[in-house]
């Protein structure tokens, strides 16, 4: 069987399983099975597919047909120009979260904190673009912290990025000029409506705090003033309908001038606030 024939078969299998963008995912899985860059597939599709890659492709297609996310199958996700290791213990970094990194880099950064770091993608992307900065990533999940540490090593940032086990502010000391977070924000009654790739495969701890979905913002707001340097910035990702509620939470905690920033699709995506100057 040639690569082209294997690709066509994979597309048919994923389409039959109801996988969105089956052709795109089949190409990604074939590149993964062949251990080549996706852009090289066109050149090698006419060639016979060796037994090893064929076995890997069949396993990958079966996993995707079961709605396991592509990033978990391949173990990798591109984010902000870097490659991050992804496992079922961490949230798969989304393209829309790059908006948070973009805004974070809009002013000088010295010391940054990433609350609920997961893969470390947010923290490490900021540090990679700020050679003089150092940072701390926290997470309540030990396996997630292991993934983040591995990503820091792979990017050559282990000397500037530390990671600690912490339930929000529990293990955090010191002050920071920039605090970032993509916290769990999905309300409990919204979980059932999520795509199976998210609902059935990603860690619920990283998706929802339960209740109205706002508890993480309440926890972040409660400790922000104690850890933000004067004039320091706090930025969080939000659900598209949560801007008003999150702004109210931050105003109530004494944080200045909440600003709502949209993503590329025009949906509310990031809330940015500052600690008032003395």
ABEGO torsion letter per residue (X at the ends): XBAAAAAAAAAAAAAAAGBBGAAAAAAAAAAAAAGBBAAAAAAAAABBBBAAAAAAAAAAAAAAAAGBBAAAAAGBBBBGGBBBBBBAABBBBBAAAAAAAAAAAABBBABBBBBGAEAGAAAAAAAAABAABBBBBBBABAAAAAAAAAAAAAAGAAAABBBBBBBEAAABBEBBABBBBBBBABBAAAAAABBAAAAAABBAAAABAEEAGAAAAAAAAAAAAAABBBGBBBBBBBBAAAAAAAAAAAAAAGBBGBBBBBBAAGBBABBBBBBBBX
